[in-house]
Amino acid sequence: MNNDIRAKYKGSWIERLVTLGTDDWYGQDKLGLIVANVTGYLASLSSLGFAATYAMHELHSLMPLVIGNLVSAVCTAMTPAFHRFGRIAAALWLTAVFFVSLTWFTSLLGRDSGVALNLIGTSAVAFAILGLERLKLVALISAGGAALIIASWILWPRPAAGIHDDPAFMQQTFASAIVSIMAITFVVIYYAFYLTRQAQARLQELMKSMMPDAIAERLMVNDGETIAEAHEHVVVLFTDIVGFVEMSNRLGAVRVVALLDDMFRQFDSLAAEHGVEKIKTIGDAYMAVAGVPSPVYQPEDAMARFAKMMLHVVGDVGDRHGVDLEMRIGMASGPIMAGVVGKSKYSYDVWGAAVNLAARLEHIGTPGCVVTTGDIKVVLQKDHEFERAGSVDLKGFGKVAIWRMDCRVNTA
């Protein structure tokens, strides 16, 4: 099902029906309950179809089968009522309905009707609902289904007395039973795989929003892999909003979140456009690198263009939200290390001298300017405006000559 189809049915009565009773569940439990709903509805429709067929064929002698299929249809359609107890309860309810109804139908129609073969589907349905987490219960249900098929074959070789047993009718019943169980099994297994694939896609999207695509893909292939790399030449950028705490207190949580969401969304788009990788945001701070995890041609130029556009975005966002926004930007280059830390909560991070220097430059920076070093000035001075900002004693680096680049304010 592609995105257009998903959008069409999202929020529709179809989605409400298949997710009925699952609102309080998450993850695999929710997926299992949705599969249980789909199974119940398909079984209900199948039972109604058999009831109609029997009623039109020989209502008098087949009345017990008509009534039995109607009762079975109601019971399977009631599956969402058991979701409050979890997916085990839903699976056991459907299993009980299938075992009782199909065994009883076989006792009336006999083994040649093929009705008992529908019990084969209980194994597939149990797997789709319960998954590998409840493998022992799935095995027990599968064994129960197999035992009932064998018992039905031995106990009821012929239809019960008074039941219509015309050979053509029995052949039709056998064919209908096989087609029904194959169709239900196909749809249920397909839908279970579809839901699993959608869940995996959402997980991939989430991981790729947290770290570079290449790193996320490596982790998804091998989540036990240790990712730690050294990069000789990377450009690092830090930003910070001037007076953010005071502004937050003045605007309130809702307006601040809306402002940051607006700003960071645009930063993310610019980063992708300029070949820059966002590492993380902390409050109003934004950290990005150029040259990690993959090399970038002229990383200084890519980051400088990105930083210049960030200053324009900040001005536009401030105007749109009715506040005066000013941002400091620090940019430095050099060797860094990068890797994934954590197990239950992955985080891709970078560290090293260039990271520390960029953070310190941002801290002492001039609002509306990119504050950087002479090394970056040498690379970019043909295409960007620089002005000397003196030398500053930075912790861990000593005296550092700093430069302002692409200022949008008067720094005189």
C-alpha positions as CSV (number, residue, x, y, z in Angstrom):
1,M,0.0,0.0,0.0
2,N,1.7,3.2,-1.1
3,N,1.6,6.6,0.7
4,D,-1.3,7.9,-1.4
5,I,-3.5,5.0,-0.5
6,R,-2.5,5.3,3.1
7,A,-3.4,9.0,3.1
8,K,-6.7,8.2,1.5
9,Y,-7.7,5.7,4.2
10,K,-6.0,7.3,7.2
11,G,-8.8,8.3,9.6
12,S,-11.5,6.6,7.5
13,W,-14.0,4.1,8.8
14,I,-11.8,1.3,7.5
15,E,-8.9,2.4,9.7
16,R,-11.1,2.9,12.7
17,L,-12.5,-0.6,12.2
18,V,-9.2,-2.4,11.9
19,T,-7.8,-0.4,14.9
20,L,-10.8,-0.8,17.1
21,G,-9.9,-1.5,20.7
22,T,-6.2,-1.0,20.1
23,D,-5.8,2.6,21.3
24,D,-4.2,1.7,24.6
25,W,-1.6,-0.6,23.1
26,Y,1.7,0.1,21.4
27,G,4.4,-1.6,19.4
28,Q,4.1,-5.3,18.7
29,D,1.0,-5.6,20.9
30,K,-0.9,-3.1,18.9
31,L,0.2,-4.7,15.6
32,G,-0.9,-8.1,16.9
33,L,-4.3,-6.8,17.9
34,I,-4.9,-5.2,14.5
35,V,-4.1,-8.5,12.9
36,A,-6.6,-10.1,15.2
37,N,-9.3,-7.6,14.2
38,V,-8.6,-8.2,10.5
39,T,-8.8,-12.0,11.1
40,G,-12.0,-11.7,13.0
41,Y,-13.7,-9.6,10.3
42,L,-12.6,-11.8,7.5
43,A,-13.8,-14.9,9.4
44,S,-17.1,-13.2,10.1
45,L,-17.6,-12.4,6.4
46,S,-16.7,-16.0,5.5
47,S,-19.2,-17.3,8.0
48,L,-21.9,-15.0,6.6
49,G,-21.1,-16.2,3.1
50,F,-21.4,-19.9,4.1
51,A,-24.7,-19.1,6.0
52,A,-26.2,-17.5,2.9
53,T,-25.0,-20.4,0.7
54,Y,-26.5,-23.0,3.0
55,A,-29.8,-21.1,3.3
56,M,-30.2,-20.9,-0.4
57,H,-29.2,-24.5,-1.1
58,E,-31.2,-26.5,1.4
59,L,-32.5,-24.4,4.3
60,H,-34.5,-27.1,6.0
61,S,-31.7,-29.7,6.5
62,L,-28.9,-27.2,6.7
63,M,-30.5,-25.0,9.3
64,P,-28.1,-26.0,12.1
65,L,-25.2,-24.9,9.8
66,V,-26.9,-21.6,8.9
67,I,-27.4,-20.8,12.6
68,G,-23.9,-22.0,13.5
69,N,-22.3,-19.8,10.9
70,L,-24.3,-16.8,12.0
71,V,-23.3,-17.4,15.6
72,S,-19.7,-17.8,14.5
73,A,-19.8,-14.6,12.5
74,V,-21.0,-12.7,15.6
75,C,-18.3,-14.2,17.8
76,T,-15.4,-13.5,15.5
77,A,-16.7,-9.9,14.9
78,M,-16.6,-9.5,18.7
79,T,-12.8,-9.9,18.8
80,P,-12.1,-6.2,19.6
81,A,-14.0,-6.6,22.9
82,F,-11.2,-8.8,24.2
83,H,-8.4,-6.4,23.4
84,R,-8.5,-4.9,26.9
85,F,-6.9,-8.2,28.1
86,G,-4.1,-8.1,25.5
87,R,-3.3,-10.0,22.3
88,I,-3.1,-13.4,24.0
89,A,-6.8,-13.1,25.0
90,A,-7.6,-12.1,21.4
91,A,-5.7,-15.1,20.0
92,L,-7.3,-17.5,22.4
93,W,-10.8,-16.2,21.7
94,L,-10.4,-16.6,18.0
95,T,-8.8,-20.0,18.4
96,A,-11.7,-21.2,20.6
97,V,-14.3,-19.9,18.1
98,F,-12.5,-21.6,15.2
99,F,-11.9,-24.9,17.1
100,V,-15.5,-25.2,18.4
101,S,-17.3,-24.0,15.2
102,L,-15.2,-25.9,12.7
103,T,-15.3,-29.1,14.7
104,W,-19.1,-28.9,15.1
105,F,-19.5,-28.1,11.4
106,T,-17.4,-31.2,10.5
107,S,-19.5,-33.4,12.8
108,L,-22.5,-32.3,10.7
109,L,-21.1,-32.4,7.2
110,G,-18.5,-35.1,7.6
111,R,-14.8,-35.2,6.7
112,D,-15.4,-35.1,2.9
113,S,-16.7,-31.5,3.3
114,G,-13.1,-30.3,3.9
115,V,-14.4,-28.0,6.6
116,A,-11.9,-29.4,9.2
117,L,-9.0,-28.4,6.9
118,N,-9.8,-24.8,7.8
119,L,-8.1,-25.6,11.2
120,I,-4.7,-25.5,9.4
121,G,-5.1,-21.8,9.2
122,T,-5.2,-21.4,13.0
123,S,-1.4,-21.9,13.1
124,A,-0.8,-19.1,10.6
125,V,-3.2,-16.8,12.3
126,A,-1.7,-17.5,15.8
127,F,1.8,-16.7,14.4
128,A,0.5,-13.5,12.9
129,I,-1.2,-12.3,16.1
130,L,1.2,-13.6,18.7
131,G,4.6,-13.4,16.9
132,L,7.7,-15.1,18.0
133,E,7.3,-13.7,21.5
134,R,4.6,-16.3,22.3
135,L,6.1,-19.2,20.3
136,K,5.1,-21.9,22.9
137,L,1.5,-20.8,22.8
138,V,1.6,-20.7,19.0
139,A,3.0,-24.3,19.0
140,L,0.2,-25.4,21.4
141,I,-2.5,-23.9,19.2
142,S,-1.0,-25.5,16.1
143,A,-0.9,-28.9,17.8
144,G,-4.5,-28.5,18.9
145,G,-5.5,-27.7,15.4
146,A,-3.7,-30.7,14.0
147,A,-5.2,-33.0,16.7
148,L,-8.7,-31.8,15.8
149,I,-8.2,-32.4,12.1
150,I,-7.1,-35.9,12.8
151,A,-9.9,-36.6,15.2
152,S,-12.5,-35.2,12.8
153,W,-11.2,-37.4,10.0
154,I,-11.6,-40.5,12.3
155,L,-14.8,-39.6,14.0
156,W,-17.0,-38.2,11.2
157,P,-16.4,-40.0,7.9
158,R,-20.0,-39.3,6.8
159,P,-22.5,-36.4,7.2
160,A,-24.8,-36.6,10.2
161,A,-28.3,-38.0,9.7
162,G,-30.7,-35.7,8.1
163,I,-28.0,-33.4,6.6
164,H,-28.1,-32.8,2.9
165,D,-25.3,-34.9,1.4
166,D,-25.6,-34.5,-2.3
167,P,-22.2,-35.2,-3.9
168,A,-22.2,-32.0,-5.9
169,F,-23.0,-30.1,-2.7
170,M,-20.2,-31.7,-0.9
171,Q,-17.8,-30.9,-3.7
172,Q,-18.9,-27.3,-3.6
173,T,-18.5,-27.2,0.2
174,F,-15.0,-28.7,0.0
175,A,-13.9,-26.2,-2.7
176,S,-15.4,-23.3,-0.8
177,A,-13.7,-24.3,2.4
178,I,-10.3,-24.5,0.8
179,V,-10.7,-21.2,-1.1
180,S,-11.9,-19.5,2.1
181,I,-9.1,-20.6,4.3
182,M,-6.5,-19.9,1.7
183,A,-7.9,-16.4,1.1
184,I,-8.1,-15.6,4.8
185,T,-4.6,-17.0,5.5
186,F,-3.2,-15.0,2.6
187,V,-4.8,-11.7,3.6
188,V,-3.9,-12.1,7.3
189,I,-0.2,-13.0,6.7
190,Y,0.1,-10.3,4.0
191,Y,-1.4,-7.7,6.4
192,A,0.9,-8.9,9.3
193,F,4.0,-8.5,7.1
194,Y,2.7,-5.1,5.8
195,L,2.3,-3.8,9.4
196,T,5.7,-5.1,10.3
197,R,7.3,-3.4,7.3
198,Q,5.5,-0.2,8.1
199,A,6.8,-0.4,11.7
200,Q,10.3,-1.0,10.4
201,A,10.0,1.9,8.0
202,R,9.0,4.2,10.8
203,L,11.9,2.9,12.9
204,Q,14.3,3.6,10.0
205,E,12.9,7.1,9.6
206,L,13.3,7.7,13.3
207,M,16.9,6.5,13.3
208,K,17.7,8.6,10.2
209,S,16.3,11.6,11.9
210,M,18.7,11.0,14.9
211,M,21.9,10.3,13.0
212,P,23.4,10.3,9.5
213,D,21.7,7.9,7.0
214,A,24.9,5.9,6.4
215,I,25.3,5.3,10.2
216,A,21.7,4.4,10.7
217,E,21.8,1.9,7.8
218,R,24.9,0.3,9.3
219,L,23.2,-0.1,12.7
220,M,20.0,-1.5,11.2
221,V,22.1,-4.2,9.4
222,N,24.1,-5.0,12.5
223,D,23.0,-3.3,15.8
224,G,25.9,-4.8,17.6
225,E,28.5,-3.0,15.5
226,T,30.9,-0.6,17.2
227,I,31.0,2.6,15.1
228,A,34.0,4.7,16.0
229,E,35.9,6.7,13.3
230,A,38.7,9.3,13.1
231,H,38.3,12.1,10.5
232,E,41.3,14.3,9.7
233,H,39.6,17.4,8.3
234,V,36.1,18.4,9.4
235,V,34.3,21.7,9.8
236,V,32.2,22.1,13.0
237,L,29.6,24.7,13.7
238,F,27.7,25.7,16.8
239,T,24.9,28.2,17.1
240,D,23.0,29.7,20.0
241,I,20.2,32.2,20.4
242,V,21.1,35.3,22.3
243,G,18.9,35.8,25.5
244,F,17.0,32.6,24.9
245,V,16.1,32.0,28.5
246,E,14.6,35.4,29.0
247,M,12.7,35.1,25.8
248,S,11.4,31.7,26.8
249,N,10.0,33.0,30.0
250,R,8.4,35.9,28.2
251,L,6.8,33.9,25.4
252,G,5.7,30.7,27.2
253,A,6.2,27.1,26.2
254,V,3.8,26.9,23.3
255,R,5.2,29.9,21.4
256,V,8.8,28.9,22.1
257,V,8.3,25.4,20.8
258,A,6.6,26.7,17.7
259,L,9.4,29.1,17.1
260,L,12.2,26.5,17.6
261,D,10.3,24.0,15.4
262,D,10.0,26.6,12.6
263,M,13.7,27.5,12.9
264,F,15.1,24.0,13.2
265,R,13.0,22.6,10.4
266,Q,14.5,25.3,8.1
267,F,18.0,24.6,9.4
268,D,17.6,20.9,8.7
269,S,16.4,21.6,5.1
270,L,19.4,23.9,4.6
271,A,21.8,21.3,6.0
272,A,20.6,18.7,3.5
273,E,20.8,21.2,0.7
274,H,24.4,22.2,1.5
275,G,25.7,18.7,2.3
276,V,26.0,19.5,6.0
277,E,25.1,16.9,8.7
278,K,23.2,17.9,11.8
279,I,24.6,16.3,14.9
280,K,22.1,17.4,17.5
281,T,20.1,20.2,19.1
282,I,20.2,21.1,22.8
283,G,17.5,23.6,23.7
284,D,18.1,26.5,21.3
285,A,21.6,25.3,20.3
286,Y,22.3,23.7,17.0
287,M,25.4,21.6,16.1
288,A,26.4,20.6,12.6
289,V,29.5,19.2,10.8
290,A,30.7,19.1,7.2
291,G,32.8,16.1,6.3
292,V,31.3,13.5,8.6
293,P,30.4,10.7,8.2
294,S,31.3,11.0,4.5
295,P,33.9,13.4,3.0
296,V,32.6,16.6,1.5
297,Y,34.2,18.6,-1.3
298,Q,35.4,21.9,0.2
299,P,33.7,21.5,3.6
300,E,34.6,25.1,4.7
301,D,32.7,26.5,1.7
302,A,29.7,24.2,2.4
303,M,29.5,25.2,6.0
304,A,30.0,28.9,5.3
305,R,27.2,28.9,2.9
306,F,25.0,27.0,5.4
307,A,25.9,29.4,8.2
308,K,25.2,32.5,6.1
309,M,21.7,31.2,5.2
310,M,21.1,30.4,8.9
311,L,21.5,34.0,9.7
312,H,18.8,34.9,7.1
313,V,16.5,32.2,8.5
314,V,16.8,33.5,12.1
315,G,15.8,37.0,10.9
316,D,12.8,35.7,9.0
317,V,11.7,33.4,11.9
318,G,11.9,36.3,14.3
319,D,9.8,38.5,12.1
320,R,7.2,35.8,11.6
321,H,6.9,35.1,15.4
322,G,7.0,38.7,16.5
323,V,10.4,38.7,18.3
324,D,13.9,40.1,17.8
325,L,16.1,37.1,17.3
326,E,19.9,37.2,17.3
327,M,22.1,34.3,16.9
328,R,25.8,33.6,17.6
329,I,27.7,31.2,15.3
330,G,31.1,29.6,16.0
331,M,32.9,27.7,13.2
332,A,36.2,25.8,13.4
333,S,38.0,23.1,11.4
334,G,40.4,20.2,12.2
335,P,40.5,16.6,13.1
336,I,37.7,15.0,15.1
337,M,36.5,11.6,16.2
338,A,32.9,10.4,15.6
339,G,30.9,7.4,16.7
340,V,27.7,5.9,18.1
341,V,27.4,5.8,21.9
342,G,24.7,4.1,24.0
343,K,22.8,0.8,23.6
344,S,19.2,1.3,24.5
345,K,19.2,4.9,23.2
346,Y,21.6,5.4,20.3
347,S,23.3,8.7,19.8
348,Y,25.7,9.7,17.1
349,D,28.2,12.3,18.3
350,V,31.5,13.9,17.5
351,W,34.3,15.1,19.7
352,G,37.8,16.5,19.5
353,A,39.7,19.8,19.3
354,A,37.7,21.2,16.5
355,V,34.4,20.6,18.4
356,N,35.7,22.3,21.5
357,L,37.1,25.2,19.5
358,A,33.8,25.8,17.6
359,A,31.9,25.7,20.9
360,R,34.2,28.3,22.5
361,L,34.0,30.6,19.4
362,E,30.2,30.5,19.5
363,H,30.3,31.4,23.2
364,I,32.4,34.5,22.7
365,G,30.9,35.3,19.3
366,T,29.2,38.4,18.0
367,P,25.5,38.1,17.4
368,G,24.7,38.2,13.7
369,C,28.2,37.0,12.6
370,V,30.0,33.8,12.0
371,V,33.1,33.8,14.3
372,T,35.9,31.6,13.1
373,T,39.7,31.2,12.8
374,G,42.4,32.3,10.5
375,D,42.7,28.8,9.0
376,I,39.1,29.1,7.7
377,K,39.7,32.7,6.6
378,V,42.5,31.6,4.3
379,V,40.3,29.1,2.6
380,L,37.2,31.4,2.2
381,Q,38.5,34.9,1.9
382,K,38.0,35.1,-1.9
383,D,34.2,34.5,-1.6
384,H,33.3,35.8,1.9
385,E,33.8,39.1,3.9
386,F,36.0,38.9,6.9
387,E,37.0,41.4,9.6
388,R,39.6,40.9,12.3
389,A,38.2,40.6,15.8
390,G,41.5,40.5,17.7
391,S,42.9,37.6,19.7
392,V,41.2,35.8,22.5
393,D,42.7,33.5,25.2
394,L,40.6,30.4,24.8
395,K,40.7,27.6,27.4
396,G,42.7,24.7,26.0
397,F,43.9,26.7,23.0
398,G,45.8,29.7,24.3
399,K,45.8,32.9,22.2
400,V,43.7,32.5,19.1
401,A,43.2,35.1,16.4
402,I,39.6,35.3,15.5
403,W,37.7,36.6,12.6
404,R,34.1,37.7,11.9
405,M,32.6,36.4,8.7
406,D,29.4,37.5,6.7
407,C,28.1,39.7,9.5
408,R,24.5,40.9,9.3
409,V,25.0,43.6,12.0
410,N,27.2,46.6,12.4
411,T,30.2,45.4,14.6
412,A,32.1,48.7,14.6
